[in-house]
Amino acid sequence: MKYVIYYWSRYGHNKKIADYLSTKFKDNKADVEVFNVKETDPSNVPEADLYIFSAAAEAFNVQKNMRKFMKKLDNMDGKKYGIINTHSMQSKNWLAKMEKLLSKKNMEKVAETDLIIGKQGQTTGEGFTKNWKDKLDDFSKKL
C-alpha cells in the first residue's frame, strides 16, 4: 500500500500528525511520502493508493495554503483520501469544507477525523488533547 500525506502546519501540530501516521504506516511495511503543501506542486502529485490531507482551521475556514492546494489538484478522479482537521473549537471543525473541495476533484473519501488543540503549548506542537493518538489510530484503521 502506498500513502501520500499532505499537510500544512504553522505551529507543528499537523507535521506531528503526518510524522506519526508516516511512522505507523512504515511500521506496517507501507510506502509513504510526506509533503508540506507550501513546498509542493499540486499539479505534480505522485501516484498512491490513498492520499491524506491534514490542515488546521484558521479564520473560520480551512487554512488558506491547504485550500489553494486542494483547489489546484489535477487528475484526481476516483482517488481515495482521508482528511484531518486540527482546531481549537469544541463543537466546530472544517472537515465538511475539506470534503467539499476534494469532492470537486471527484475523489472518494475513506476516513476523516478532527483533533482539538488545547490553549496551552500551541506554539510548541504539543497542544493536543490526551486522546489524539487514539483518534489517529482509529482514523488509520479506516484507511
Helices and strands as residue ranges (DSSP letters): E 2-7, H 13-27, E 31-36, G 37-39, E 50-58, E 61-62, H 64-72, E 80-87, H 95-103, E 108-116, G 122-124, H 132-142
